[in-house]
Amino acid sequence: QLLFFLCFYCNIEVEFKVKRFFKNFSSILFDGGSAMGYSIKEVSEILNLPTTTLRYYDKEGLLPFLQRMDSGYRIFSDSDIAMLRVIECLKCSGMSIRDIRQFPDWLQLGDASLAQRHEMFLERKRAVEAQLAELQQTLELINYKCWYYETAIAAGTEKIHTQTHTVDSAPREPCE
């Protein structure tokens, strides 16, 4: 009765939670399994990704080990969440979904693909380092422009900059 009261009070779908509890419990007892997993909504909240993105990744074959309930609902494991973190990392590094698709395939090959996976991450590292270098140059120009306008405002005119100033001749301190 307390379970039903708490579920009602917390606005939780009782039937789903009870089924989840008993399936989870029997899995641990009889199959030696672990906890059931996460719903797509829970994973969406954990990773701050829209559910549509998670469905897209599944459709694109990026989550080959993703389990489904009999009803078709996706059940995400901790390893699925770890895979999603890697996918997001690769995307942020500029890798295309088409190229990311290779990674789960290599995972399924196991140790036979260690060298390919290592090389992929070395290539991503080089790409990110190049992006960082570009961003550093961008930051230096922005800092120069901040210095330029701060000194012009303090002097009340841009005419104090009649000499040729460059990014290299500006102070290196960041903008305030």
C-alpha positions in Angstrom: 0.0 0.0 0.0 2.8 2.4 0.8 4.4 1.7 -2.6 1.1 2.6 -4.4 0.6 5.7 -2.2 4.2 6.9 -2.9 3.8 6.2 -6.7 0.5 8.0 -6.8 1.8 10.9 -4.7 4.9 11.2 -6.9 2.9 11.0 -10.1 4.7 7.9 -11.2 3.1 5.3 -13.5 2.5 2.5 -11.0 2.1 -0.4 -13.5 5.4 0.4 -15.2 7.4 0.9 -12.0 5.9 -2.3 -10.5 6.7 -4.3 -13.6 10.2 -2.8 -13.7 10.7 -3.7 -10.0 9.7 -7.3 -10.4 11.5 -7.8 -13.7 14.6 -6.2 -12.1 14.3 -8.3 -9.0 13.8 -11.6 -10.8 16.7 -10.8 -13.1 19.0 -10.3 -10.1 17.8 -13.4 -8.3 17.5 -15.9 -11.2 19.7 -14.6 -14.0 22.5 -13.1 -12.0 21.7 -9.9 -13.9 22.0 -6.3 -12.7 19.6 -3.4 -12.4 17.2 -3.0 -15.4 18.5 0.1 -16.9 17.2 3.6 -17.9 14.3 4.8 -20.0 14.9 7.1 -22.9 13.6 10.0 -20.8 16.0 9.3 -18.0 19.0 9.1 -20.4 17.8 12.3 -22.1 18.0 14.0 -18.7 21.3 12.4 -17.7 23.0 13.5 -20.9 21.0 16.6 -21.6 20.2 15.3 -25.1 16.8 15.4 -26.8 15.0 12.0 -27.0 14.8 12.5 -30.8 18.6 12.5 -30.9 18.8 9.3 -28.9 16.2 7.7 -31.2 18.2 8.9 -34.2 21.5 7.4 -32.9 19.7 4.1 -32.3 18.2 4.2 -35.9 21.6 4.9 -37.3 23.1 1.8 -35.6 25.3 3.7 -33.1 23.9 1.7 -30.2 24.2 -1.9 -31.3 23.8 -3.4 -27.8 20.7 -1.4 -26.9 18.0 -3.6 -25.4 14.2 -3.2 -25.9 11.3 -4.3 -23.7 8.6 -6.5 -25.2 6.6 -3.4 -25.7 9.4 -1.9 -27.8 10.6 0.7 -25.3 14.3 1.2 -25.3 16.2 0.2 -22.2 19.6 1.9 -21.8 22.4 0.3 -19.8 25.3 2.1 -18.2 27.5 0.9 -21.1 24.9 2.4 -23.6 25.2 5.7 -21.7 29.0 5.5 -21.9 28.8 4.8 -25.6 26.5 7.9 -26.0 29.1 10.0 -24.2 31.8 8.8 -26.6 29.5 9.5 -29.6 28.9 13.1 -28.3 32.6 13.5 -27.8 33.3 12.4 -31.3 30.6 14.7 -32.7 32.1 17.7 -30.7 35.5 16.9 -32.2 34.0 17.4 -35.7 33.5 13.7 -36.7 30.5 13.0 -38.8 27.8 10.5 -37.9 28.8 8.5 -41.0 32.3 8.1 -39.6 31.2 7.6 -36.0 29.2 4.5 -37.3 32.5 2.7 -37.7 33.3 2.8 -33.9 30.4 0.5 -32.7 31.4 -1.9 -35.5 34.9 -2.0 -34.3 33.7 -2.5 -30.7 31.9 -5.6 -31.8 35.2 -7.0 -33.3 36.8 -6.8 -29.8 40.6 -6.9 -29.5 41.0 -7.3 -33.3 40.1 -3.6 -33.7 42.2 -2.1 -30.9 44.7 -0.5 -33.4 41.9 1.0 -35.5 40.1 2.5 -32.5 43.4 3.9 -31.2 44.2 5.5 -34.5 40.7 7.0 -34.7 41.2 8.7 -31.3 44.7 9.9 -32.2 43.2 11.5 -35.4 40.5 13.1 -33.3 43.1 14.4 -30.9 45.0 16.0 -33.7 41.7 17.5 -35.0 40.8 19.0 -31.6 44.3 20.3 -31.1 44.0 22.1 -34.5 40.7 23.5 -33.4 42.2 24.7 -30.1 45.0 26.5 -32.0 42.5 28.2 -34.2 40.4 29.3 -31.2 43.5 30.6 -29.5 44.2 32.8 -32.5 40.6 34.0 -32.4 40.9 34.7 -28.7 44.1 36.7 -29.3 42.4 38.9 -31.8 39.4 39.4 -29.6 41.7 40.3 -26.7 43.5 42.8 -29.0 40.2 44.4 -29.9 39.1 44.6 -26.3 42.4 46.3 -25.4 42.0 48.7 -28.4 38.5 49.8 -27.4 39.2 49.9 -23.6 42.2 52.2 -24.2 40.3 54.3 -26.7 37.4 54.7 -24.3 39.7 55.7 -21.5 41.4 58.3 -23.7 38.0 59.5 -25.1 39.2 58.9 -28.7 40.5 56.3 -31.1 43.2 58.8 -32.2 45.5 57.4 -29.6 45.8 54.4 -31.9 47.2 56.4 -34.9 50.3 54.3 -34.6 50.1 50.9 -36.2 49.1 48.4 -33.6 48.8 44.7 -34.2 47.7 41.8 -32.3 51.3 41.0 -31.5 51.9 44.5 -30.0 48.9 44.5 -27.8 49.0 43.4 -24.1 48.4 39.7 -23.6 45.9 40.1 -20.8 42.3 38.9 -21.5 39.4 41.3 -21.7 37.6 42.2 -18.5 
